[in-house]
Amino acid sequence: MLALPLRHGGLGLTDPRETTKTEYEHSTQITNKLTARIYTQQRDLDYNPSDQQFTRHTKYRIRQEKNEKCKNIRDELLAGMTPESQQRIKGAMEKGASSWLSTLPIKAIGYVLNKQEFTDAVCMRYGWKVKGISTRCACGETNSVNHSLICKLSGCTSMRHNSVRDSQAQIMRGL
């Protein structure tokens, strides 16, 4: 699942040992016409616009094939998951849901996650157990990520509120 692109609910962590051969073939297909021009030493005066159109069409076809392959893998993986896991993956596939994974980490505007925050966010994305949280909440209930976000004693609700408040204050200071 993690090897799938972000838009398919993955993290885009591909294994080069599995993709190298396919990527080489795709690269060869895309640069086919250009390579032939170099071998025959054709000059730019002999340039044929259909070569560029061929390259564009080949790139489009390859992108479509990759997307279809990812869809098939995703659907196969989803079929073997619990309904809760399926829902999480479908949520991760929603438009904009994975933008935090592809955003540039710009410290000046607070777009930086430390190692622990990133690990926790990935665990929450896939429904894995978040390391380092206690098994019991201060209120006596069994602790979970969902419980932490709604419990009045855990502090997470006030931290979220304070974060929104602080962000609005910072925006207002800038005006």
Residue pairs with C-beta under 8 A, 6 or more apart in sequence:
1 9
1 10
1 74
1 77
1 89
1 126
2 10
2 11
2 13
3 10
3 11
3 12
3 13
3 14
3 15
3 18
4 10
4 11
4 12
4 70
4 73
4 74
5 12
5 70
6 12
6 92
6 98
6 101
6 102
7 93
7 98
8 70
8 71
8 73
8 74
8 93
9 74
9 89
9 90
9 92
9 93
9 98
10 74
11 101
11 122
12 101
26 62
28 35
29 58
29 62
30 55
30 58
30 59
30 62
31 55
32 54
32 58
33 51
33 54
33 55
34 51
34 55
37 46
37 51
74 89
77 89
78 86
78 89
81 89
84 127
85 126
85 127
88 125
88 126
88 127
89 126
91 97
92 98
92 125
92 126
100 121
103 111
104 111
105 111
105 112
105 113
106 112
113 121
116 132
119 131
120 130
122 128
123 129
123 130
123 131
124 130
124 145
130 145
133 143
133 145
133 148
134 143
135 142
135 143
136 142
136 143
137 143
137 147
137 148
137 151
137 153
137 154
138 151
138 153
138 154
139 151
139 152
139 153
139 154
141 147
141 151
143 154
147 154
148 154
148 156
149 156
149 157
149 160
150 157
151 157
